[in-house]
């Protein structure tokens, strides 16, 4: 297949259409929370791009959008795409790169005179990051039935708005008849690390996603006056929380795992008041399930020990957990040979990780020179993004057009 020579320019032109949407002028990061104005703007852009390509768009009732090149009622369809939403002040490429690249791959196939023999579908999944409603990969979990409908409908954001209210209707939940029409899913994503910089390759194929999850720690103490309460009389949950943050870092390093407590809320959150309650969220990941379970248990144990010393209480609740995801080995090997690309594992979660439990799934990574993600410093060159489009177009030709 001959891909147009001006693909770098085509990528930049299409990328420029979405680059300003939701960008914070102060930090340079993006505030594209699911079903808020910036993300809704991008969803409208998705429909417009699909319309320009005569690709009808369907909605699964959970907020996930699908643009069809071919019969939307047919089976054996090949799915690609990603998500629009971001973490707070996140980077530009995490998610949207996979959608922009998918539309450009469709363009490349058409320019080469290649047509699918089975439907080719571009997807935009809702709430992948979990930054608004707290559950990552919410849309794909609903589609596949991995998240209970009642729980999803009742999820609320920081302002108290439920997911159902934001969606405008009660979510549909599992759609086995729709899921059954897909024969494979390939998600292109910016790399969230520096492995491709070290290998010198612009594109890689994913092998697996580490087990990972989010756990909420609630630390309860006694609110009191910061200026009049003797140090010996304090029951300060912030001390227990701070110790737990350090314990998570230490326990992760000891196990070769990853752990971060990057989100915290404090009550009453006053400078001159000892907190009565601190809630912190642990993000933990490891190469093996046993390592992850041991890490979380160790952090919890350390928190309980410290709470006893501080005269506070601590409770732990699992909010989401994803097991080890090994992508379809035959498909990954096939694509690695097709592209002559390295094969890499990742510690980051994706919609592909959810769908991998239901249909053959693969991921492509595009080189990130900074190695930084979930930050304004996340980046990829236009040339490498174009290389990603070429790789995705070859993969889609292999899967949908042969």
Legacy VTK file of the C-alpha trace (Angstrom):
# vtk DataFile Version 3.0
C-alpha trace
ASCII
DATASET POLYDATA
POINTS 402 float
0.000 0.000 0.000
1.336 3.430 -0.969
0.658 6.046 1.744
0.440 9.718 0.640
3.803 11.521 0.867
2.263 14.556 2.564
1.081 12.576 5.606
3.084 14.744 8.025
1.298 17.832 6.787
-2.067 16.064 6.813
-1.496 15.024 10.403
-0.555 18.548 11.485
-3.582 20.076 9.762
-6.020 17.673 11.423
-4.231 17.900 14.773
-4.448 21.693 14.726
-8.244 21.423 14.588
-8.389 19.904 18.070
-5.193 21.187 19.707
-6.755 24.321 21.302
-9.815 22.540 22.703
-9.744 22.377 26.500
-6.184 23.683 26.783
-5.448 25.669 29.929
-3.550 28.825 29.073
-1.776 28.919 32.420
-0.390 25.375 32.614
-0.479 24.347 28.963
-2.269 21.176 30.042
-5.721 19.978 29.065
-8.997 19.948 30.995
-11.051 17.625 28.834
-13.204 15.859 31.394
-15.767 13.388 30.101
-19.046 14.925 28.915
-17.995 18.480 29.788
-17.931 21.268 27.198
-14.413 20.613 25.788
-15.006 16.878 25.435
-18.481 17.444 24.002
-16.852 19.784 21.455
-14.487 16.985 20.453
-17.340 14.504 20.224
-19.063 16.889 17.803
-15.767 17.117 15.899
-15.695 13.299 15.751
-19.166 13.232 14.198
-18.149 15.912 11.705
-14.998 14.026 10.677
-16.996 10.840 10.271
-19.565 12.703 8.171
-16.863 14.054 5.874
-15.816 10.462 5.243
-19.384 9.109 4.819
-18.984 7.029 7.976
-22.301 6.806 9.891
-21.925 7.240 13.657
-23.705 5.087 16.231
-23.833 5.495 20.025
-23.984 2.407 22.237
-26.066 4.148 24.903
-23.072 4.346 27.246
-21.480 7.385 25.626
-19.154 5.435 23.317
-19.218 6.588 19.676
-18.549 4.386 16.633
-17.958 5.624 13.070
-18.521 2.844 10.510
-16.809 2.340 7.174
-19.066 -0.454 6.032
-22.337 -1.960 7.232
-22.977 -1.080 10.886
-25.161 -4.198 11.217
-22.550 -6.555 9.816
-20.231 -8.708 11.889
-16.499 -9.426 11.801
-15.762 -5.678 12.035
-12.300 -4.349 12.897
-12.321 -1.682 15.590
-9.762 1.052 16.222
-9.703 4.385 18.069
-9.203 5.659 21.615
-10.607 8.435 23.852
-10.820 12.249 24.099
-10.926 12.829 27.880
-7.863 13.853 29.878
-6.538 13.790 33.403
-6.426 17.228 35.080
-3.924 19.358 33.149
-2.910 16.327 31.101
-1.089 16.089 27.813
-2.454 16.538 24.313
-1.660 13.120 22.872
-2.964 10.613 25.424
-6.165 9.407 23.771
-6.842 11.860 20.926
-3.781 10.673 18.977
-5.477 7.304 18.503
-8.636 8.878 17.095
-6.922 11.368 14.777
-4.611 8.596 13.547
-7.568 6.306 12.893
-9.300 8.822 10.628
-6.029 9.505 8.809
-5.465 5.760 8.376
-8.894 5.533 6.741
-7.852 8.379 4.432
-4.599 6.589 3.594
-6.389 3.360 2.722
-8.841 5.187 0.489
-6.060 7.162 -1.205
-4.327 3.877 -1.963
-7.532 2.478 -3.457
-7.928 -0.067 -0.663
-11.428 -0.897 0.604
-12.365 -3.070 3.591
-13.900 -6.483 2.999
-15.285 -6.303 6.545
-16.430 -3.147 8.378
-13.739 -0.848 9.733
-14.876 1.134 12.766
-13.347 4.176 14.511
-14.299 4.464 18.191
-14.267 7.281 20.744
-14.674 5.784 24.218
-16.050 7.859 27.075
-14.337 8.476 30.453
-11.200 6.422 29.891
-9.150 8.349 32.447
-11.745 8.273 35.216
-10.900 11.893 36.042
-14.531 12.997 36.336
-16.448 9.993 37.687
-13.631 8.062 39.326
-13.727 4.811 37.343
-11.192 4.451 34.525
-12.295 2.918 31.210
-15.890 3.522 32.254
-17.312 3.378 28.729
-15.544 0.193 27.690
-16.326 -1.458 31.047
-20.014 -0.697 30.522
-20.000 -1.949 26.925
-18.409 -5.246 27.953
-20.491 -5.683 31.113
-17.460 -5.457 33.395
-19.090 -2.671 35.415
-22.489 -3.032 37.057
-25.073 -0.754 35.503
-26.417 0.438 38.858
-22.977 1.472 40.026
-22.209 3.319 36.793
-25.500 5.223 36.759
-24.913 6.428 40.307
-21.310 7.573 39.917
-21.002 11.278 40.706
-18.411 13.914 39.947
-17.046 16.469 42.417
-20.049 18.744 41.819
-22.519 15.936 42.550
-23.559 15.393 38.925
-24.221 11.713 38.216
-22.902 9.919 35.159
-26.494 9.306 34.039
-27.267 13.020 34.313
-24.156 13.972 32.342
-24.968 11.356 29.714
-28.541 12.604 29.473
-30.016 9.160 30.036
-29.559 6.023 32.037
-26.585 4.144 30.528
-27.460 1.078 28.484
-24.902 -1.215 30.101
-23.577 -4.362 28.465
-24.121 -4.609 24.710
-23.159 -8.194 23.796
-24.851 -7.982 20.411
-22.684 -4.975 19.486
-19.509 -6.381 21.005
-20.101 -9.585 19.075
-19.834 -7.717 15.770
-16.159 -6.904 16.394
-13.467 -9.369 15.388
-10.470 -7.351 16.628
-9.505 -4.063 18.275
-6.289 -2.130 17.666
-5.607 0.990 19.742
-2.834 3.406 18.784
-1.476 5.417 21.724
1.404 7.708 22.545
4.059 5.828 24.513
4.025 6.617 28.224
7.710 6.038 28.822
11.074 6.190 27.041
11.586 2.661 25.722
11.168 3.715 22.090
13.694 6.508 22.534
16.181 3.901 23.702
15.402 1.465 20.871
15.407 4.172 18.197
12.096 2.985 16.740
9.126 5.318 16.086
6.455 2.654 16.666
6.108 -0.436 18.888
3.572 -3.192 19.517
2.333 -3.799 23.072
2.715 -7.191 24.740
0.864 -6.715 28.038
-0.555 -4.259 30.576
0.562 -4.593 34.189
-2.091 -5.351 36.815
-3.178 -2.061 38.359
-5.898 -0.353 40.332
-7.059 2.489 42.565
-7.677 2.254 46.280
-9.229 4.898 48.552
-7.792 5.425 52.018
-9.991 7.301 54.506
-8.151 8.664 57.526
-10.372 9.832 60.404
-9.171 11.988 63.262
-10.322 14.774 65.530
-10.767 18.246 64.135
-9.445 20.931 66.439
-7.834 24.351 66.679
-4.345 24.470 65.171
-3.189 27.190 67.559
-4.522 26.032 70.902
-4.419 22.227 70.837
-1.320 20.810 72.499
0.781 18.620 70.227
0.413 15.717 72.632
-3.390 15.997 72.497
-3.763 15.909 68.734
-5.315 13.126 66.656
-4.242 14.421 63.267
-5.178 12.247 60.273
-2.858 14.254 58.048
0.094 12.677 59.841
-1.261 9.207 59.128
-1.848 10.140 55.504
1.662 11.593 55.106
3.211 8.453 56.576
1.138 6.320 54.196
2.379 8.292 51.184
5.978 7.585 52.201
5.162 3.943 52.939
3.624 3.504 49.477
6.766 4.873 47.862
9.041 2.639 49.924
7.007 -0.553 49.491
6.754 -0.045 45.731
10.508 0.461 45.395
11.216 -2.660 47.434
9.044 -4.724 45.074
10.014 -3.167 41.746
6.443 -1.908 41.462
4.846 1.524 41.038
2.754 3.404 43.609
1.520 6.980 43.810
-0.871 8.864 46.041
-1.520 11.775 43.731
-4.956 12.842 44.872
-6.060 14.001 48.316
-9.026 15.765 49.930
-8.987 17.331 53.390
-11.793 18.347 55.742
-12.326 21.077 56.737
-9.321 22.172 54.620
-8.566 25.269 56.714
-5.083 26.601 57.408
-5.741 27.079 61.119
-7.607 23.811 61.722
-6.383 20.298 62.442
-8.143 18.096 59.855
-10.958 15.810 60.929
-10.730 13.684 57.806
-8.214 13.097 55.018
-8.945 10.934 51.982
-6.142 9.825 49.714
-6.195 7.666 46.590
-3.491 5.108 45.906
-2.632 4.212 42.324
-0.623 0.982 42.350
0.791 -1.180 39.539
3.108 -4.180 39.286
4.251 -6.730 36.748
2.602 -9.638 38.592
-0.759 -9.844 40.420
0.887 -11.296 43.528
3.291 -8.380 43.720
0.457 -5.878 43.411
-1.624 -7.588 46.103
1.377 -7.707 48.425
2.103 -4.042 47.813
-1.418 -2.862 48.649
-1.567 -5.101 51.733
1.774 -3.783 52.967
0.764 -0.150 52.506
-2.509 -0.773 54.312
-0.696 -2.512 57.148
1.715 0.378 57.559
-1.182 2.840 57.561
-3.003 0.899 60.285
0.125 0.766 62.431
0.647 4.490 62.095
-3.034 5.226 62.768
-2.723 3.416 66.103
0.188 5.663 67.059
-1.601 8.840 65.901
-4.899 8.029 67.584
-6.666 8.020 64.221
-8.564 5.466 62.146
-7.999 4.251 58.599
-10.226 2.332 56.205
-9.391 0.983 52.768
-11.745 0.545 49.798
-10.934 -0.775 46.333
-12.416 1.520 43.680
-11.138 -0.232 40.576
-8.802 -3.089 39.773
-7.580 -4.493 36.474
-5.808 -7.865 36.289
-2.796 -8.622 34.155
-3.728 -8.138 30.507
-1.685 -10.129 28.025
-2.671 -9.003 24.541
-3.476 -11.683 21.987
-0.036 -13.194 21.462
-0.675 -14.365 17.946
-2.028 -10.974 16.912
0.799 -9.053 18.600
3.454 -11.250 16.983
1.727 -10.949 13.621
1.679 -7.148 13.825
5.261 -6.941 15.107
6.418 -8.944 12.070
4.254 -6.902 9.724
5.689 -3.617 11.016
9.165 -4.876 11.936
8.552 -3.213 15.295
9.727 -3.929 18.852
7.320 -5.436 21.391
6.973 -3.658 24.754
4.937 -4.062 27.961
3.247 -1.085 29.640
2.154 -0.131 33.125
-0.656 2.115 31.886
-4.291 1.089 31.608
-6.293 1.512 28.393
-9.662 0.643 26.887
-7.707 -1.984 24.961
-7.001 -3.674 28.281
-10.722 -4.007 28.945
-11.624 -5.183 25.453
-8.771 -7.716 25.464
-10.865 -9.955 27.678
-13.565 -10.142 25.007
-11.925 -10.081 21.559
-8.443 -10.227 20.001
-6.793 -6.933 20.863
-3.502 -5.204 20.147
-1.896 -1.829 20.808
0.565 0.327 18.889
2.755 2.872 20.668
4.151 6.032 19.076
7.483 7.331 20.394
7.381 10.043 23.064
10.728 11.910 23.157
10.167 13.228 26.679
8.948 9.939 28.092
6.475 12.036 30.104
2.710 11.500 30.072
-0.313 12.847 31.962
1.508 16.184 31.824
1.799 19.138 29.425
5.292 17.811 28.595
3.792 14.788 26.849
4.777 15.011 23.201
5.409 13.267 19.899
6.902 14.661 16.706
4.691 15.061 13.660
7.016 12.695 11.775
6.593 9.972 14.390
2.829 10.530 14.474
2.789 10.110 10.696
4.799 6.897 11.135
2.122 5.776 13.577
-0.595 6.478 11.003
1.310 4.487 8.387
1.684 1.588 10.808
-1.988 1.694 11.770
-3.043 1.837 8.114
-0.943 -1.263 7.360
-2.454 -3.060 10.329
-6.005 -2.156 9.338
-5.334 -3.216 5.761
-4.069 -6.554 7.069
-7.051 -7.106 9.366
-9.962 -5.515 7.519
-9.013 -5.426 3.861
-7.488 -8.825 3.208
LINES 1 403
402 0 1 2 3 4 5 6 7 8 9 10 11 12 13 14 15 16 17 18 19 20 21 22 23 24 25 26 27 28 29 30 31 32 33 34 35 36 37 38 39 40 41 42 43 44 45 46 47 48 49 50 51 52 53 54 55 56 57 58 59 60 61 62 63 64 65 66 67 68 69 70 71 72 73 74 75 76 77 78 79 80 81 82 83 84 85 86 87 88 89 90 91 92 93 94 95 96 97 98 99 100 101 102 103 104 105 106 107 108 109 110 111 112 113 114 115 116 117 118 119 120 121 122 123 124 125 126 127 128 129 130 131 132 133 134 135 136 137 138 139 140 141 142 143 144 145 146 147 148 149 150 151 152 153 154 155 156 157 158 159 160 161 162 163 164 165 166 167 168 169 170 171 172 173 174 175 176 177 178 179 180 181 182 183 184 185 186 187 188 189 190 191 192 193 194 195 196 197 198 199 200 201 202 203 204 205 206 207 208 209 210 211 212 213 214 215 216 217 218 219 220 221 222 223 224 225 226 227 228 229 230 231 232 233 234 235 236 237 238 239 240 241 242 243 244 245 246 247 248 249 250 251 252 253 254 255 256 257 258 259 260 261 262 263 264 265 266 267 268 269 270 271 272 273 274 275 276 277 278 279 280 281 282 283 284 285 286 287 288 289 290 291 292 293 294 295 296 297 298 299 300 301 302 303 304 305 306 307 308 309 310 311 312 313 314 315 316 317 318 319 320 321 322 323 324 325 326 327 328 329 330 331 332 333 334 335 336 337 338 339 340 341 342 343 344 345 346 347 348 349 350 351 352 353 354 355 356 357 358 359 360 361 362 363 364 365 366 367 368 369 370 371 372 373 374 375 376 377 378 379 380 381 382 383 384 385 386 387 388 389 390 391 392 393 394 395 396 397 398 399 400 401
